Amino acid sequence: MTRLRAAPSRVSPRVRAWIAAVLALISGYVIATARQVIVRPPLMLSQDSVPPGVSAPAQVSLENVGGPVITITPVGQKVTTLLVFYPGGLVRPQAYEWLGRALTAQGVQTVIPVFPLDLAVTGVNRASGLIATYGQGKRVVIAGHSLGGAMAAQYASGHADQLAGMILMAAYPAGNVSLRETTLPVLSLLAEEDGVADPQAVRDGLKRLPENAELTVIPGAVHAFFGRYGPQKGDGRPTVTRAHAEDDILRAVGAFLERLPKP
Protein backbone atom coordinates (compact mmCIF):
# COMPACT_ATOMS: atom_id res chain seq x y z
CA MET A 1 0.00 0.00 0.00
CA THR A 2 1.35 3.40 -0.99
CA ARG A 3 1.35 5.89 1.78
CA LEU A 4 0.52 9.52 0.99
CA ARG A 5 2.96 11.98 2.36
CA ALA A 6 2.03 15.52 3.25
CA ALA A 7 3.48 18.01 0.86
CA PRO A 8 6.23 20.01 2.48
CA SER A 9 5.31 23.57 3.36
CA ARG A 10 6.57 26.08 0.85
CA VAL A 11 6.08 28.99 3.23
CA SER A 12 9.30 29.94 4.92
CA PRO A 13 9.42 30.53 8.68
CA ARG A 14 10.16 34.19 7.98
CA VAL A 15 6.99 34.60 5.88
CA ARG A 16 4.94 32.74 8.49
CA ALA A 17 6.26 35.14 11.12
CA TRP A 18 5.24 38.13 8.99
CA ILE A 19 1.76 36.67 8.45
CA ALA A 20 1.36 36.06 12.19
CA ALA A 21 2.46 39.61 12.93
CA VAL A 22 0.00 41.10 10.42
CA LEU A 23 -2.86 38.96 11.79
CA ALA A 24 -1.98 40.07 15.31
CA LEU A 25 -2.05 43.73 14.26
CA ILE A 26 -5.43 43.28 12.54
CA SER A 27 -6.84 41.47 15.56
CA GLY A 28 -5.56 44.20 17.87
CA TYR A 29 -7.11 46.91 15.72
CA VAL A 30 -10.48 45.12 15.59
CA ILE A 31 -10.46 44.57 19.35
CA ALA A 32 -9.45 48.17 20.06
CA THR A 33 -12.12 49.54 17.71
CA ALA A 34 -14.81 47.29 19.18
CA ARG A 35 -13.79 48.31 22.68
CA GLN A 36 -14.15 52.01 21.82
CA VAL A 37 -17.72 51.34 20.69
CA ILE A 38 -18.74 49.02 23.51
CA VAL A 39 -16.92 50.71 26.40
CA ARG A 40 -18.17 54.29 26.37
CA PRO A 41 -16.43 57.18 28.18
CA PRO A 42 -17.95 58.15 31.54
CA LEU A 43 -21.11 60.23 31.63
CA MET A 44 -19.98 63.42 33.36
CA LEU A 45 -22.32 66.39 33.66
CA SER A 46 -21.44 70.09 33.92
CA GLN A 47 -17.70 69.72 33.21
CA ASP A 48 -17.64 71.43 29.81
CA SER A 49 -21.04 73.02 29.50
CA VAL A 50 -20.77 76.75 30.12
CA PRO A 51 -22.43 78.34 27.08
CA PRO A 52 -21.10 81.44 25.36
CA GLY A 53 -22.41 84.75 26.71
CA VAL A 54 -24.57 85.10 29.79
CA SER A 55 -26.78 82.12 30.61
CA ALA A 56 -29.77 81.77 32.89
CA PRO A 57 -29.70 79.52 35.98
CA ALA A 58 -30.36 75.89 35.16
CA GLN A 59 -30.87 72.64 37.02
CA VAL A 60 -29.06 69.72 35.36
CA SER A 61 -29.75 66.16 36.42
CA LEU A 62 -29.58 62.58 35.21
CA GLU A 63 -32.96 60.89 35.39
CA ASN A 64 -34.46 57.63 34.17
CA VAL A 65 -37.31 57.64 31.68
CA GLY A 66 -37.10 54.49 29.59
CA GLY A 67 -33.36 54.72 30.21
CA PRO A 68 -30.99 57.46 31.36
CA VAL A 69 -31.75 61.00 30.22
CA ILE A 70 -30.02 64.31 30.91
CA THR A 71 -32.54 66.99 31.84
CA ILE A 72 -31.68 70.69 31.72
CA THR A 73 -34.42 72.81 33.26
CA PRO A 74 -34.64 76.61 33.63
CA VAL A 75 -34.70 77.87 37.22
CA GLY A 76 -36.95 80.73 38.27
CA GLN A 77 -38.92 81.10 35.05
CA LYS A 78 -41.79 79.45 33.22
CA VAL A 79 -40.92 76.56 30.92
CA THR A 80 -42.72 76.95 27.60
CA THR A 81 -40.80 74.57 25.34
CA LEU A 82 -39.51 71.02 25.56
CA LEU A 83 -36.53 70.26 23.33
CA VAL A 84 -35.81 66.56 22.82
CA PHE A 85 -32.26 66.25 21.49
CA TYR A 86 -30.80 63.12 19.86
CA PRO A 87 -26.95 63.12 20.04
CA GLY A 88 -24.69 62.30 17.11
CA GLY A 89 -23.47 58.75 16.57
CA LEU A 90 -20.96 57.57 19.21
CA VAL A 91 -21.06 61.02 20.84
CA ARG A 92 -21.61 61.18 24.60
CA PRO A 93 -24.83 63.10 25.32
CA GLN A 94 -23.19 65.61 27.67
CA ALA A 95 -21.50 67.11 24.61
CA TYR A 96 -24.73 69.02 23.96
CA GLU A 97 -25.32 70.23 27.51
CA TRP A 98 -23.91 73.63 26.55
CA LEU A 99 -26.77 74.12 24.10
CA GLY A 100 -29.43 73.14 26.61
CA ARG A 101 -28.00 75.49 29.21
CA ALA A 102 -27.93 78.37 26.73
CA LEU A 103 -31.56 77.82 25.72
CA THR A 104 -32.86 78.01 29.29
CA ALA A 105 -32.90 81.80 28.85
CA GLN A 106 -35.79 81.26 26.41
CA GLY A 107 -37.77 79.07 28.78
CA VAL A 108 -36.61 75.85 27.10
CA GLN A 109 -36.25 72.58 28.96
CA THR A 110 -33.87 70.26 27.12
CA VAL A 111 -33.83 66.48 27.52
CA ILE A 112 -30.99 64.46 26.00
CA PRO A 113 -31.54 60.69 26.05
CA VAL A 114 -28.61 58.34 26.61
CA PHE A 115 -28.80 55.63 23.94
CA PRO A 116 -27.17 52.18 24.08
CA LEU A 117 -23.68 52.44 22.54
CA ASP A 118 -24.45 56.17 22.02
CA LEU A 119 -26.35 55.33 18.83
CA ALA A 120 -29.82 56.88 18.41
CA VAL A 121 -30.65 54.17 15.89
CA THR A 122 -31.07 51.82 18.88
CA GLY A 123 -34.06 53.80 20.16
CA VAL A 124 -35.66 55.94 17.47
CA ASN A 125 -38.97 56.18 19.35
CA ARG A 126 -37.40 57.15 22.66
CA ALA A 127 -38.90 60.63 22.28
CA SER A 128 -42.42 59.33 22.91
CA GLY A 129 -41.75 58.49 26.55
CA LEU A 130 -39.87 61.73 27.10
CA ILE A 131 -42.69 63.80 25.61
CA ALA A 132 -45.24 61.98 27.76
CA THR A 133 -43.17 62.67 30.89
CA TYR A 134 -41.96 66.23 30.29
CA GLY A 135 -44.10 67.69 27.51
CA GLN A 136 -47.41 68.44 29.22
CA GLY A 137 -48.48 72.05 28.53
CA LYS A 138 -45.37 72.76 26.44
CA ARG A 139 -44.69 73.01 22.75
CA VAL A 140 -42.39 70.14 21.79
CA VAL A 141 -39.45 70.45 19.41
CA ILE A 142 -37.29 67.51 18.38
CA ALA A 143 -33.69 68.02 17.32
CA GLY A 144 -30.59 66.02 16.55
CA HIS A 145 -27.03 66.18 15.32
CA SER A 146 -25.67 64.03 12.49
CA LEU A 147 -26.97 60.44 12.93
CA GLY A 148 -29.12 61.71 15.79
CA GLY A 149 -30.69 64.22 13.41
CA ALA A 150 -31.50 61.49 10.89
CA MET A 151 -33.18 59.49 13.66
CA ALA A 152 -35.05 62.59 14.88
CA ALA A 153 -36.37 63.07 11.34
CA GLN A 154 -37.44 59.44 11.22
CA TYR A 155 -39.34 59.89 14.48
CA ALA A 156 -40.90 63.15 13.29
CA SER A 157 -42.14 61.52 10.09
CA GLY A 158 -44.54 59.43 12.15
CA HIS A 159 -45.33 61.95 14.89
CA ALA A 160 -45.42 65.33 13.16
CA ASP A 161 -48.82 66.14 14.67
CA GLN A 162 -47.31 65.94 18.17
CA LEU A 163 -44.46 68.33 17.41
CA ALA A 164 -44.20 72.11 17.12
CA GLY A 165 -40.93 72.00 15.18
CA MET A 166 -37.73 70.14 14.30
CA ILE A 167 -34.07 71.21 14.22
CA LEU A 168 -31.50 69.24 12.23
CA MET A 169 -27.80 69.90 12.76
CA ALA A 170 -25.56 68.62 9.96
CA ALA A 171 -28.26 66.05 9.26
CA TYR A 172 -30.99 65.09 6.83
CA PRO A 173 -33.75 62.48 6.55
CA ALA A 174 -32.77 59.06 5.25
CA GLY A 175 -33.69 58.32 1.65
CA ASN A 176 -36.78 56.35 2.68
CA VAL A 177 -38.03 59.03 5.10
CA SER A 178 -40.09 62.01 4.00
CA LEU A 179 -41.88 64.82 5.80
CA ARG A 180 -42.70 66.59 2.53
CA GLU A 181 -46.46 66.34 3.02
CA THR A 182 -46.38 67.82 6.52
CA THR A 183 -46.37 71.48 7.59
CA LEU A 184 -43.94 70.92 10.46
CA PRO A 185 -41.59 73.94 10.83
CA VAL A 186 -38.02 72.73 10.27
CA LEU A 187 -34.64 74.40 10.70
CA SER A 188 -31.70 72.70 8.98
CA LEU A 189 -28.25 73.86 10.05
CA LEU A 190 -25.21 73.24 7.83
CA ALA A 191 -21.63 73.85 8.95
CA GLU A 192 -19.84 75.60 6.09
CA GLU A 193 -16.59 73.62 6.46
CA ASP A 194 -18.23 70.29 7.40
CA GLY A 195 -16.12 67.34 6.29
CA VAL A 196 -18.34 64.60 7.77
CA ALA A 197 -21.87 65.39 6.61
CA ASP A 198 -21.81 65.95 2.85
CA PRO A 199 -23.08 69.51 2.32
CA GLN A 200 -24.83 68.50 -0.91
CA ALA A 201 -26.58 65.64 0.88
CA VAL A 202 -27.80 68.09 3.52
CA ARG A 203 -29.14 70.37 0.78
CA ASP A 204 -30.70 67.46 -1.10
CA GLY A 205 -32.36 66.41 2.14
CA LEU A 206 -34.49 69.54 1.95
CA LYS A 207 -36.46 67.77 -0.81
CA ARG A 208 -37.71 65.31 1.83
CA LEU A 209 -38.57 68.05 4.32
CA PRO A 210 -41.63 70.35 4.35
CA GLU A 211 -41.59 73.11 1.74
CA ASN A 212 -41.22 75.74 4.47
CA ALA A 213 -38.00 74.16 5.82
CA GLU A 214 -35.24 76.72 6.42
CA LEU A 215 -31.57 76.09 5.64
CA THR A 216 -29.04 78.15 7.59
CA VAL A 217 -25.30 77.87 6.95
CA ILE A 218 -23.04 78.40 9.97
CA PRO A 219 -20.04 80.28 8.49
CA GLY A 220 -16.63 78.72 9.01
CA ALA A 221 -17.92 75.96 11.29
CA VAL A 222 -17.21 72.23 11.12
CA HIS A 223 -19.23 69.14 11.99
CA ALA A 224 -17.82 68.83 15.52
CA PHE A 225 -18.73 72.41 16.48
CA PHE A 226 -22.35 71.43 17.18
CA GLY A 227 -21.24 69.38 20.19
CA ARG A 228 -18.32 69.63 22.59
CA TYR A 229 -16.59 66.33 22.00
CA GLY A 230 -13.33 67.39 20.40
CA PRO A 231 -12.00 66.97 16.85
CA GLN A 232 -13.58 64.38 14.58
CA LYS A 233 -11.76 62.26 12.02
CA GLY A 234 -12.47 63.38 8.47
CA ASP A 235 -13.91 66.72 9.52
CA GLY A 236 -13.02 69.96 7.77
CA ARG A 237 -10.79 72.78 8.94
CA PRO A 238 -12.68 75.59 10.70
CA THR A 239 -12.12 79.21 9.78
CA VAL A 240 -13.77 80.56 12.95
CA THR A 241 -13.42 79.76 16.63
CA ARG A 242 -15.74 77.29 18.32
CA ALA A 243 -17.14 80.10 20.47
CA HIS A 244 -17.96 82.16 17.38
CA ALA A 245 -19.70 79.18 15.76
CA GLU A 246 -21.66 78.43 18.93
CA ASP A 247 -22.89 82.03 18.99
CA ASP A 248 -24.13 81.63 15.41
CA ILE A 249 -25.79 78.30 16.21
CA LEU A 250 -27.57 79.80 19.22
CA ARG A 251 -28.79 82.79 17.25
CA ALA A 252 -30.22 80.56 14.53
CA VAL A 253 -31.87 78.16 16.97
CA GLY A 254 -33.16 80.95 19.20
CA ALA A 255 -34.69 82.86 16.27
CA PHE A 256 -36.34 79.68 15.01
CA LEU A 257 -37.88 78.96 18.41
CA GLU A 258 -39.15 82.53 18.67
CA ARG A 259 -41.03 82.12 15.38
CA LEU A 260 -42.90 79.02 16.56
CA PRO A 261 -46.47 79.47 17.88
CA LYS A 262 -46.68 79.85 21.64
CA PRO A 263 -48.14 76.90 23.60
N, C-alpha and C positions, 0 to 999 in steps of 0.2 A: 504494500500500500504506500502510495506516495504522500508524504506529508507536505502540507502547504506551509510555507514559511512567510512570516510577516515581512512585508517590504521594508527595508531600512528607511528610516526617516531621512528626508532630504533637507530638512530644516536644521540649520546649524544652531548650536547652543546660543550663539550670539544673537541670532534673529529671534529665537524663542524668548530670550531675555528682553529684547526690544518690544516684542508683542505683549509680554506680560506687563511691562512698564506702561505701555500705552493703555492697556485694558484697566490697569490700576488707576491711571489718571482719569479715564472716562468714568469709572465707577465712583471715584472721589468727587468728580464734578456733579454727577447725577445725585449722589447722596447729599452733597452740600446744597445744591439747588432745591432739592425736595425738603431739606431741613428748613431752609429760609421760608418756604411756603407754609409748612406745617407748624413750625415753632415761630409764633409771631412775637414781635417785640412787646414789652410790657405796656399795659394801658395806663398811661400817666396823665392825669388831668392838670390843667392850669400851669404847666411848666413853660410852654411857649405859645401863649394865647392872648397876649396883650395886643389889642387891635391898634391900628394907626389912629392918631387923633385922640380926642377925648371920648371915653366910653361911659355908658351908664352902668350903675351897679347891677351885678348879675349873680344869681345863685347857680352854681354848676354842680351837678351830682350824677352819679352812676346808678341807674335804676334798672328794674327788670320788668319788661313788658314783652313777653314772647321771646325773651333773651335780653342780654345787656343793652342798655341805651343810654347815651349821654344826653342829659337834659340841661339846657341853658335858659334860665327864666329871668325876665326883668324883675328888679326889686323896686318897689315903691311906685309902680305905675300899672295901668291897666294893660293886660295882654289882649291884643286884637287879632294877632295872626299866629298861626302855627306853621313853622317851616320844617318839613320832614326832609332831611338831607341824606342821600346815599353816597358814601365815600367812593373814591376811585379804587380800581382793582389793586389789591395787596397794599393799600394805604391804610394805616391805622386811623381810626375815626377822630382821634384828638387833633389830627392835623387841620381840621376845619373848625376847631373851637374858636379860633380868632374871629371867624366870620359871624358865628352865633353871638359872641360877646358884642361885636360891633352893632349888630342889628337890634340888640335890646333897646337901644335908644329910640327905635321906632315901634316899640311895643310888640316885638316879635319874640316868641318862644321857639327855640330851635331844638329839635330832637334828632340825634345822630345814632342810628342803630349800629350795633356791633355785629357784623355778619361772620359766620364760620369762615375761617381762612381769609377773612377780610375781602370776600368776594360777594358783591350784592346779588350775583346770579344765583346764589344759594338760598335767597329769600326774597324774591321779587315782590311778593305780596305782604311783606313785613309792615308796610305803611298802614294797612287796614287796622291792625291792632293798635298802632300808635295814634291814629286819628280817632279811634273809638275812645281811647284813654285820655288824650290831651286836647282833642279838637272841639269839644262842646262849646258852642257860642263864639267860635273863632272862624275866620276865613282860613282855609288850608291851602298851602302852597307846597308842592313837591319839587325837589331840586336834586341835582347830582352832578358829580364830576367824572368825566371820562366814562369808564365802564359803569360806574354808578349812575351817570346821567342816562346812559342807554337803558338801564334797568328801570329808572324812574319814568322814562318815556313809555316803556312797556307797561308799567303799572298804570300810568295815566290813560293809556289807550282803552283800558277797560273800566276806568273809574273817573272819567272826565267830569261827570255830573256832580262828583263829590269834591271837586277841587276848584279853587279860585284862580289858580295860575300854576305855571311850571317854569323852572329856571334850569337851563342846561349849560354846563361849563365844559367847554372843549368836548362836547358830546353831541350825539345825534341818534335818532331812532334807528333800530336795526332795519334791514331791508324788508322784513316781513311785518313791520309795525308801522301803522299810520294813524295819525290824529287829524288828517286832512279834513274830515267831515265834521270836526268839532269846532266850537268857537272858543276853546280854552285859550286864555292869554298866555303867550309863551315868550320868554326871553332867552335867546341863544347867545352865549358869550364865546368869542373866539380869540385866543391869544395870538397876536400878530406873528410871533417868532416860534410858534408851536412846532416841535419836531416829532411829537408822538401822535397827536390826533391830526390826520390829514386835513388841512384847511379846506380843500375842495370837497372832501367828504362831509365836513361840517356844513358847508354851503349847500351841497346837494341834499343834505338832510332836511333842509327847509321845505323841500317838495313833499315831505311826509308829515309836515307840521301844519297847523291851521294857517290860513292865508294871512291872518293878522300877526303872525309870529315876527318878532323883532330880532335882527342880528346886530350885535354890537361887538366891534373889534377892540380889544384891549391893547393899545399901542405898546410895542416893545416887549410885551410879556411872553413868557413861555408856559408850557403845559404845567410845570410844577409850581407856578406862582399862585395857583388857585388854592393849594393846600400847603401847609408848612411841614414838609417831610423831606426836604433836601433835594439835591439834584437828581434827575432821572435820566437813565441811560437812553440815548437816542434823541433827547430833547434838543431844542434849538439853543441859540446863544442870545440871552436877553440884551436889550439896548437901554433898559431902564432898571432902576432898583426894584427890589421886591416891594418895598414900602410904597413906592410910586404906583406900581401895578395894583397893589391892594387898595389904594385910594380910588383908583379908577373902577375896580371891581365893585367896591362899596357904593360908589356913586351910581353906577348902572343898576345894581340890584335895588338900592334904595329908591331910585326914581321909578323903577318898575313896580315896586310894592305900593308906592304912593298913588299910582294910576289905577290900582285895582279897586273895585267897589268895596266900600266899608261893610263889615259884618252887620 
